[in-house]
Structures are given as C-alpha cells and as structure tokens.
Amino acid sequence: MSLSEQMKFIVQELNKDPFNKSYNLISFDSLEPLQLLQVLNDVLAIIDPKQKIDLREEAPEQTAVRIFTLLRVLKYKPPDQINMSEFRAGIVQGEKPIVYPILEWLLQKVPDLQKRAYLAKFLVKIDVPAEIMQEEEVSNIYTQYEELMDQFKELHKNSEQLKNSGFNTVEIRKDITNMEEEKEQLIKRIERLRRKVEQHPNSQKMMTVAKNLRVERDREKRLAAQKQEQATAVQHLDQRIKRLEAQLRDSRQSSTGATADSLIAKLEQENRANGYIVKEQLPKDIQQRRKMIQNLQKVVSVPAMGHSDLEELRKQITDLNAEVNQLIEKRMRSGEPADDKLSLFRQQAGIISHKKEAAAENLRTTRDEFNHLTQELEQKREVVSTSEGAEVLKGEEFKRYVNRLRGKSTLYKKKRAELAELRAENGVLTRTEEILHQRNDHVNRQLGVVERKKGVAGYRETQEELEKVSSMKSELDEMKGRTLDDMSEMVRRLHSEIADRRNTLAPVLREIRPLRERVQELSPEYENKKQVYERQQAGFESNMSKLDQEVKGYKEECKAEESRYHYLNCMIKVLQVQQTRVDSEMKAYVSSDPQEKKKTFREIYSKKIQEQENLSRGLRERQKMVRENHEPNMKQMKMWRDLERIVDCKRHCLQQIFNIGSTTGANTMGGGYGESAPTLLEDDRLVL
C-alpha cells in the first residue's frame, strides 16, 4: 500500500466511531510529531483503556517504553527493512514512516486487539528472578498463579463457545412459558375429570378397578421385557454354543491325521520362530532405537551451529574419509587369501540373516493382520447377534421378502394416490366452506339491517342463544346417561380384559419357568468364562496399548529425524550457495582489475546508497524551497484568482453592453455601435 493510500485509510478510520476525529489528508499530514504520537496513543487507549494519557504530562522515555510494551503484547511486527534501533528512534521522535504503518495495522483489527489486550492482563506471566523462585513459598504461589491462569483460559474458552453456540434466551423463555401454560391446562383438565368422576356414585370402585388394570398392564410390560431379555440371552448362548462347536470342529479337523511327533515338530518350529524374534530381532530393534535416541539427544544438547562449526565438521568428515580410504587401500594391498575365503562366508551369512529378518518381519505382519481380522470378525458377530432378528435371509426366504416388499410398495403407491385425491377433495371442501361462510355473513348483515328497520334488533341472536342453551341442556342430559352406561361398560370390559390377560399369560409363565432354570444353570459358567475372557482381553489391550505407544513414539522420532535431515540438507545447500557468493565477492574484491571491482556487491550498494543520499538531499532542498515559497505562492495564486474574477466580470459587462448597443443600433441608426465598442475595449485595456 502506498503512502497516500495509507494516509487515506487512516484518516477514514479515525473519522469513524469511536475515534470521531475530523481530519482530512492535509490536516493529518501537517500534524507535528508530538500530535501524531498523541493520535497513536488515543488509538491505543481505545484498545487498552489504561493507555489513556496526555503525552505532554509524561516523559518521552516512559512513553516509548509504554508503547513498546503494548505493541509487544499485541504482537506487532515492524517491517523487515527497518531494524529495531531505527524503529525505537522513530517512535520516540514521532516519524511518519514509522507511525503510519502502526496506525494502519491497529485500525485494521481493533476488535481483535481489544480482546487480546483484555486477555493480556490475565495471561502475561510475571517475570520472577530465579534466585527468588528458589524459595518454597514463592514457588508455591507461582504454581497457584499458573494454575489460575490455566483455569482462566478454560473458562474464557467455554464463555466464547457459549456466546457462539447460538442459544437464544428469548426462545428458551418462550418455550418455558408455553410448557408452564400447557402444565396449567393439564392440571385444570385433570381437576375437571376428577370432579366429574367423584360425582359418580361408583367412583371409588371404578378407580380401584382402573388402578388394578394399570398395575396389571405394567406387570404385563415387565413380563414382556423379561421374556425378551430371556429370549435374547438364550439366543446369545445358542450362538456361543455354535461358535464353540465350530471351533471344536476346526480343532478336530486340524488334528485329524496329525501325530504327536508332527504336533511337537510344529510347536518346535513356532518356538524357534518366536525365540528368534525375541532373542535376536527385538534386541536389535531396541538397540537401534536406543542408538537413535542417543544420537537425537546429542543433536538436541548441541547448541546452534555457526559457519565456523560447519567448516570444522566438514574438515573432520574429509579427514575421516581420507583415513577410511587409506585403510581400504592398505587392506587391498595386503591381499590375504584367508580374508577372501572368510568374506565369502560372511557374505552368505549376511544374506541368510537378511532373509531371516525379512521372514520374521513378514511373520509379525501376518500375525498382526490375523489378530486384526479376528477382532473384526468378533465385532461383526456381535453386531449380528445384537441386531433385531439376528439372522441373514438366504434363498427362498430372501425371495419371499422381496415379494413382500413389492406388495408393500404397490400398496404404498395406491394409498399415496388415495391420499392425494383426499387432499384435493379437502381443498375443494375448504374453499366451499369459505364461500358458504362469506354468504352466511352477508345474509346475517342483511338480516341485521332488516331487524333494525323493523325495530327488533337482536331478535335472531337471542333466539339462537336460547336454542343453544336448550340443545346444551339436552346434550348434558344425554351425556350423563351415556357416562353411566360407559362406566358400567368400561368396568365390565376391564374385568373381561383382566381375565383374558391372565389366561394368555399362564402358558407364557409356564414356558418361562424352565428357561429361568436353564439360565440359572448356565449363569455360573457364563460368569467364569466372562471373567477369563475379560482378564485375557485386559492383558491383550494393555500389551497392545504399550506396543501402540512405542510404535507411535518411534514413528514420531522417524518423522522428526527425517524432517531434521531434510532441513540440514537444505541449510547445507543454502550455505554452499552463500559460500559461493562470498568466494566470488572476495575474488572480485581482491582482483586488481577495476572493472571487476565495480561488479562487487559492495561497490554496487555503495553506489546505490550514494545515489539515494543525493536524491534524498535534493528532495530535502526541494521540500525546503516549497515550504519557503508556500505563502508567497499562495498569495500569488489568490491574486491570480482575483484577476480571473475581474476579467470574467468585465467580460460579462461587455457582453451585456454589446447586447444593449446592438439592440439600440438596430432601432435607431447603425453608426452608434461602431463608435462605442472600441472605446470600451480601450477602457478595458487601461484598467488591465
């Protein structure tokens, strides 16, 4: 962003709320350094109210320290082309190239910076010297301080989540009010029904019967739930029996044709493989990991390397490579035949060891995959066993199921068509009802007019109310009779339903008794097997978690080492390029050729610096000349504008006189115009 656009943005933002300044580009650009610093301080005071201070009452050093501290808290980064000493001096002196970027950055993100300044009051830690921290009381207080700071972070995070969660208290209160109104309506309805029932002569007996019915229904539900649980348990046990039988069949099939010698040989082979993994493979892996950890710890403990350290390491690598080459040449010159024979055997042994390592790794991978597939199979079996029905349709059953679905689909389409017809008919009837209501209202209005004319207004309403009262009385009488009949019918029906339920539940209870006995017999075995399974599962899970943690740690270490390796390679390439540039620069600088010296960066940058200084000097002189000539130039511009206004006025007057003279000359005689115009022009020249 250019300087003019930067100033325009700053002025626009300062003229808005909450700053409410009345600057324009000229007035803002003409601010003195102290005034510009005051504007910066006002913006910082909006972000942090503690910064609201008049700079005339504060020392410049305190102002600079206070502004530096707040900018560091707000995480402001100065431009790359400005070093810190120039940045500090620019803030103290109120220089525009330093203050303008700060104002632009602050005004772009005022709400975020207000939040950051608020959090900084609670989250910026207090610097306590190490010798004071050694005291136990101070250390405990500082620990409590850090814990409170973490608690504040969590509470602030929860507060922000609640603010952004979208809950509306108005809607919640409205829902609570509606629920309370519904509760009151239900209470009133219950009271009305209770009073209505209490008026009946057999109310106590009917309430007892209804209570017994409710108890029996609850009991029926509990029995149905128990029956479902027993059926599910029986089904799980059947499935478990089937799995155990399948495992038994697999074991028998695997043992058919097998002798004790073959089984022992198989077990010995597995034992050798496991022994190789435990005794040779795993110690090597552990040793490699430990060596890698030691190397990483050494790398971490070593401080950051400079150019001289890298040169020293390169020199050591070169010396070691030369020493290795000398040893190889010495060994090749010795040419002992015994070593040649042993090298062949060593090579074969290395190939065999590599094959064994590959086979062990393949065995480990296969076992992991087998365990994973076994767990997945068990999960699938559990899902199938817990799902409703717990069966998979096959063959004819699946075809019948598809046919049933097709029939239901046809029925659904038919019902949907009927529903569409009913909706259309409902629309027609609704529209007919609206038309009839309109006609009824029109007829009622006409009848009201006729009644008022005849002097019997309100006759029809009174007659309708009397008819309603009589009809309501007859309905209440009928309702009382129906209520008594309904209550007696309900009592009779309740008795019959209770008897039917008892008859239907009797065979179910007889069926449940042997199942309960069977469950009681199988429960101890189930508990024992469950405990064994849980112990084994806990052991396997603990081992798996340990191995997973180790694998994750090793993977992270590998990634860290790979990233460090690539980073070091990139740094070496960068340093090589820089070294090449330095060598070429030194070569050109030491060269006796003046043309070659002119190509050095030092000469180029010195020339550019000189050009920029000359340009800056010329611009300063031009600025000084503009400031010195500003007031005379403004006076001259004002005089020129006054002169233009005088000339415009005279031209306007000449045009009016010319129009008047041409009109009078046309009416009287033609010689008057020719004499008057030159005289006016001469007068105009004289005035000018």
Secondary structure as GFF3:
##gff-version 3
##sequence-region A 1 688
A	DSSP	alpha_helix	3	14	.	.	.	ID=ss1
A	DSSP	alpha_helix	25	29	.	.	.	ID=ss2
A	DSSP	alpha_helix	33	47	.	.	.	ID=ss3
A	DSSP	three_ten_helix	49	51	.	.	.	ID=ss4
A	DSSP	three_ten_helix	55	57	.	.	.	ID=ss5
A	DSSP	alpha_helix	60	73	.	.	.	ID=ss6
A	DSSP	alpha_helix	84	93	.	.	.	ID=ss7
A	DSSP	alpha_helix	96	108	.	.	.	ID=ss8
A	DSSP	alpha_helix	110	123	.	.	.	ID=ss9
A	DSSP	alpha_helix	130	133	.	.	.	ID=ss10
A	DSSP	alpha_helix	136	164	.	.	.	ID=ss11
A	DSSP	alpha_helix	169	198	.	.	.	ID=ss12
A	DSSP	alpha_helix	203	255	.	.	.	ID=ss13
A	DSSP	alpha_helix	260	276	.	.	.	ID=ss14
A	DSSP	pi_helix	277	281	.	.	.	ID=ss15
A	DSSP	alpha_helix	282	301	.	.	.	ID=ss16
A	DSSP	alpha_helix	307	334	.	.	.	ID=ss17
A	DSSP	alpha_helix	337	386	.	.	.	ID=ss18
A	DSSP	alpha_helix	396	454	.	.	.	ID=ss19
A	DSSP	alpha_helix	459	590	.	.	.	ID=ss20
A	DSSP	alpha_helix	594	598	.	.	.	ID=ss21
A	DSSP	alpha_helix	601	628	.	.	.	ID=ss22
A	DSSP	alpha_helix	630	667	.	.	.	ID=ss23
A	DSSP	alpha_helix	671	687	.	.	.	ID=ss24
###
